[in-house]
Amino acid sequence: MKILFLGDIVGKPGRRALQKVLPGLRRRFGVDVVIANVENLAHGKGVTRSTLQEIVVAGVDIGTGGDHLFVKPEASELLAEPSTILVRPLNIPATMPGQGQKTFTFGQKRVHVINLLGQYAMHFEPVDSLFRVMKEGLPRLPQDVDAIVVDVHAEATSEKVAMGWFLDGQVSLVVGTHTHIPTADARILPGGTGYMTDVGMVGLRDSSLGVDKDMAIARFLTDERSPFDIPEHGLVAINGLVATVTERRTTKIERIYHEIEV
């Protein structure tokens, strides 16, 4: 099974770039499923029905979340729908809408996706220990799937690295999201789990994490919490990875990078 995992899609530029590039990437790598983190889909924070539909049409099959997923009210409606492609963090209260793990079927292939939220410097309350939640859930992971993919949406690299080691041999792929900066450590751990600390983003290259760089600099200079903006045009960096999974173990992992003007 081949899985294309894309970093956080940031606003309109990220969505437009995927519409242009993703069909070709699917063909080039022959992927069975495309997973993307979508918590920044709607102008940098949250997800709406229309923005989600844009990337579905572009070719995204599954969307994972994070600390900004619930910013837009529509997110709760989308997560509550039985046919939703969204997976929200598993370690937030069970009373919140949506599922923290879900199995998807694509033809003869089945993939189980889990979303976790980090605890350090994430400003989301309440949130349970992602490690204890996973420890309790490991015995109940499905066995009748071709791959198990975990998105660890976290600020701290230490949390992500530790989770990679904790789940090595238990799942097929552990991918970090949230920081929007790709790390240079895509590899296969000894137990056969593919791993990358942060896959990066699908957003404006000449920016600060996808938002207007001058506004970000001004905030650092003045300490004023002025709102960020996302320019509609520019050069978009598409960061992701392709993992080949055989018998639920990653046998090949390759980081991908593409640039396109929108």
Secondary structure as the mmCIF struct_conf table of DSSP 4:
data_model
#
loop_
_struct_conf.conf_type_id
_struct_conf.id
_struct_conf.beg_label_comp_id
_struct_conf.beg_label_asym_id
_struct_conf.beg_label_seq_id
_struct_conf.end_label_comp_id
_struct_conf.end_label_asym_id
_struct_conf.end_label_seq_id
STRN STRN1 LYS A 2 LEU A 6
STRN STRN2 ASP A 8 ILE A 9
HELX_RH_AL_P HELX_RH_AL_P1 GLY A 11 PHE A 29
TURN_TY1_P TURN_TY1_P1 GLY A 30 GLY A 30
BEND BEND1 ASP A 32 ASP A 32
STRN STRN3 VAL A 33 ASN A 37
TURN_TY1_P TURN_TY1_P2 GLU A 39 GLY A 44
BEND BEND2 LYS A 45 LYS A 45
HELX_RH_AL_P HELX_RH_AL_P2 ARG A 49 ALA A 58
TURN_TY1_P TURN_TY1_P3 GLY A 59 GLY A 59
STRN STRN4 ILE A 62 THR A 64
TURN_TY1_P TURN_TY1_P4 ASP A 67 PHE A 70
BEND BEND3 VAL A 71 LYS A 72
TURN_TY1_P TURN_TY1_P5 PRO A 73 PRO A 73
HELX_RH_AL_P HELX_RH_AL_P3 GLU A 74 ALA A 80
BEND BEND4 GLU A 81 GLU A 81
TURN_TY1_P TURN_TY1_P6 PRO A 82 SER A 83
STRN STRN5 LEU A 86 VAL A 87
TURN_TY1_P TURN_TY1_P7 LEU A 90 ASN A 91
BEND BEND5 ILE A 92 ILE A 92
TURN_TY1_P TURN_TY1_P8 ALA A 94 THR A 95
BEND BEND6 MET A 96 GLY A 98
BEND BEND7 GLY A 100 GLY A 100
STRN STRN6 GLN A 101 PHE A 106
TURN_TY1_P TURN_TY1_P9 GLY A 107 GLN A 108
STRN STRN7 LYS A 109 LEU A 117
TURN_TY1_P TURN_TY1_P10 TYR A 120 ALA A 121
BEND BEND8 GLU A 125 PRO A 126
HELX_RH_AL_P HELX_RH_AL_P4 LEU A 130 GLY A 137
HELX_RH_3T_P HELX_RH_3T_P1 LEU A 138 ARG A 140
BEND BEND9 LEU A 141 LEU A 141
BEND BEND10 GLN A 143 ASP A 144
BEND BEND11 ASP A 146 ASP A 146
STRN STRN8 ALA A 147 HIS A 153
BEND BEND12 GLU A 155 GLU A 155
HELX_RH_AL_P HELX_RH_AL_P5 THR A 157 LEU A 167
STRN STRN9 ASP A 168 ASP A 168
TURN_TY1_P TURN_TY1_P11 GLY A 169 GLN A 170
STRN STRN10 VAL A 171 VAL A 171
BEND BEND13 SER A 172 SER A 172
STRN STRN11 LEU A 173 THR A 177
BEND BEND14 HIS A 178 THR A 179
BEND BEND15 ILE A 181 ILE A 181
BEND BEND16 ALA A 184 ALA A 184
STRN STRN12 ARG A 187 ILE A 188
TURN_TY1_P TURN_TY1_P12 PRO A 190 GLY A 191
BEND BEND17 GLY A 192 GLY A 192
STRN STRN13 GLY A 194 MET A 196
BEND BEND18 THR A 197 THR A 197
STRN STRN14 MET A 201 LEU A 204
BEND BEND19 ARG A 205 SER A 207
STRN STRN15 SER A 208 SER A 208
TURN_TY1_P TURN_TY1_P13 LEU A 209 GLY A 210
STRN STRN16 VAL A 211 VAL A 211
HELX_RH_AL_P HELX_RH_AL_P6 LYS A 213 THR A 222
HELX_LH_PP_P HELX_LH_PP_P1 SER A 226 PHE A 228
BEND BEND20 GLU A 232 GLY A 234
STRN STRN17 LEU A 235 THR A 246
TURN_TY1_P TURN_TY1_P14 GLU A 247 ARG A 248
STRN STRN18 ARG A 249 GLU A 261
#
